[in-house]
């Protein structure tokens, strides 16, 4: 794929003897952060976040953002980059991630990319498609249709035009449904087809890629519930109340569509009681984890590790034993 002015150059120019790039992913709640920190405190690595919510300032408790004290001790990148009223795209992530990787390598250290935002990982591993710019008129038309018929109806329409894209997009994921339909209408081609004609921005760098997950789904579900309870006890609701005081922020902004924030915002709008909001948030987090695992199973590059096998912090990479894909 040709790289235009807005497309970051791949790592191919780095040459075959550069330091490697490490990637650690897994479903939300799997324990990626703890394992990454254990390595970062005993090896010359710096952590690069691959999380679409951690880029926003003020989204701290609900994103399990590492504390400032920890970030001062262990270098972290791509955290607190923008205001919650801003949008942050996959293209911007790839450019920022490549910049961080090169800077870390220049210091003689190894970047450890940690996170589970599937769009960001896919863009970094497989490249960005040459897609058209957004069309405000077409988007407003799609929004009007969704307001009348619901996003699941437009998801069904997408399934007829691009079954592959529809299979990996949730029926309520308005942002991705809108973009997939927009691209299809503007180009006459499925977005899934365009996305296959890409080159990895990491080409030329040695890459090690691990997927961390518990062996049993029930263990992951329990971890997700406990983590959300801990977030609520730490003041998650108060954090959302504070964000709502910014009159420019609304439920339509991408930052407030993050799991947990979306449900608590709806509760504060009076759509349902707090208890139901918490239940909805936990359920949505579990659904997100399921979608992440489905995508990760299709990644041939990933080496699967169980949470249990990765507790050795001294040298987790060679000593962690492989496991079969869970669930």
NORBEL-V756229 format. One line per field, one symbol per residue. ss: DSSP state (h for helix, s for strand, l for the rest). phi: phi as a letter, one per 30 degrees, with the letter a starting at -180 (. if undefined). A space follows every 50 residues. Layout:
ss = ???
phi = ???
//
This chain:
ss = llllllllllhhhhllllllsssssllllllhhhhhhhhhllllsssssl lllllslllllllllllhhhhhhllssllllslllllllhhhhhhhhhhh hhhhhhlllssssslllhhhhhhhhhlllllllllhhhhhhhhhhhhhhl hhhhhhhhhhhlhhhhhhlllllhhhhhhhhhhhhhhlllhhhhhhllll llllllssssssslllhhhhhhhhhhhhhhhhhllhhhhhhhhhllllll lllhhhhlllhhhhhhhhlllllhhhhhhhhhhhhhhhhhhhhhhhhlll llsssslhhhlllllhhhhllslllll
phi = .dcddccddddeddjdcdddccbbbldeidjddddddedddbbdcbdcdc bdcddcdjccddchdededddddcebbibhdbddddcbcddddedddddd eddddddiccdcdblbdddddddddcjcddcdddceddddddddddddcj deddddddddcbeddddccdecdddddedddeddddcibdddddddcbbd dcejcdbcbcccaddcedddddddddddedddddjeddddedddddddcb dddeddcdejddddddeddidaddeddddddddddddddddddeddddcd ddcdbdeddcddddadddddddbdedi
//
